[in-house]
Amino acid sequence: LEIAPRSISKATALQVILDKCYDFSKKDVIAFGDNYNDIDLIQSVGLGVAVGNARAELKMVANDITLHHKEDGVAISVEKYLRDDCVNGHWTKLQKEKQKRTKLVVLDHYSTMY
């Protein structure tokens, strides 16, 4: 059970952190999530990724869906979007754009637990 005021969310918390500590926007962030409380975060960042074991509602709003967290889905996505090299030397246009722009990766702890 998670209880929080309606005005507080992971997206609003990220915005506070960015405003106070960094000089870039949420559009320069990749976030990973698995549950209902990640929906606003996933929708607010430049690239929202649902892990394979995420709720269907989160998968519907995510920009990408990776493997189950037990199959290293987060690590695979980080490599997919941020590695300096790639399979066969080719990046998709989206991958190139995200690699250049991404300045922060946000992980929901349940997305990476074993």
C-alpha positions in Angstrom: 0.0 0.0 0.0 1.4 3.4 -1.0 -0.2 6.6 0.3 0.7 10.1 -0.9 -1.0 13.4 -1.5 -2.5 13.7 -5.0 -0.1 16.6 -5.7 3.0 14.4 -5.1 4.2 11.8 -7.6 7.4 10.4 -9.0 7.1 12.9 -11.9 6.7 15.9 -9.5 9.6 14.6 -7.4 11.8 14.3 -10.5 10.9 17.9 -11.5 12.0 19.2 -8.1 15.3 17.3 -8.3 15.9 18.6 -11.8 15.0 22.2 -10.8 17.3 22.2 -7.8 20.2 20.1 -9.0 20.4 19.9 -12.8 20.2 22.1 -15.8 18.1 20.0 -18.1 14.4 19.0 -18.6 12.5 15.7 -18.1 12.7 15.3 -21.8 16.4 14.4 -21.4 15.6 11.6 -18.9 15.0 7.9 -19.4 12.8 6.3 -16.7 11.9 2.7 -16.0 8.8 1.5 -14.2 6.6 -1.4 -13.5 3.5 -0.3 -11.6 0.6 2.2 -11.5 2.5 4.7 -9.5 5.1 5.0 -12.4 2.6 6.0 -15.0 2.9 9.8 -14.6 6.7 9.5 -14.5 6.8 7.3 -17.6 4.6 9.8 -19.5 6.5 12.9 -18.4 10.1 11.9 -19.5 11.7 11.8 -22.9 11.8 8.0 -22.9 9.5 6.0 -20.6 10.3 2.3 -20.5 8.1 -0.4 -18.9 9.8 -3.7 -17.8 8.2 -6.9 -19.2 6.5 -7.6 -15.9 4.9 -4.2 -15.7 1.2 -3.6 -15.4 -0.7 -3.5 -18.7 -1.8 0.1 -18.0 1.9 1.2 -17.7 2.9 -0.7 -20.9 0.1 1.1 -22.8 1.7 4.5 -22.0 5.4 3.6 -22.2 7.5 4.5 -25.3 9.2 1.1 -25.1 8.8 -2.2 -23.3 11.8 -4.2 -22.3 12.3 -7.7 -20.9 11.2 -8.8 -17.5 13.3 -7.5 -14.7 14.6 -11.0 -14.0 15.8 -11.1 -17.6 17.9 -8.0 -17.2 15.4 -5.8 -19.0 16.7 -2.5 -17.6 20.3 -3.3 -18.4 19.4 -4.3 -21.9 17.5 -1.1 -22.5 20.3 1.0 -21.1 22.7 -0.6 -23.5 20.1 -0.3 -26.3 19.8 3.5 -25.9 23.1 4.6 -24.4 26.0 2.4 -25.5 28.6 4.0 -27.7 28.5 1.1 -30.1 25.7 -1.2 -31.2 25.0 -4.4 -33.1 26.1 -4.2 -36.7 27.2 -0.6 -36.2 23.7 0.7 -36.8 21.6 2.9 -34.6 18.0 3.8 -35.3 17.2 7.5 -35.5 15.5 7.3 -32.1 18.5 5.7 -30.5 20.9 8.3 -31.9 18.6 11.1 -30.7 18.1 9.6 -27.2 21.8 8.8 -26.8 22.8 12.5 -27.5 20.0 13.9 -25.3 19.9 11.6 -22.3 21.4 13.1 -19.2 19.8 11.0 -16.5 18.3 7.5 -16.1 15.6 7.0 -13.4 15.0 3.5 -12.1 12.0 2.3 -10.1 13.6 0.0 -7.6 11.1 -2.8 -8.2 12.0 -2.7 -11.9 15.4 -4.0 -11.1 14.8 -6.3 -8.1 15.4 -10.0 -8.1 
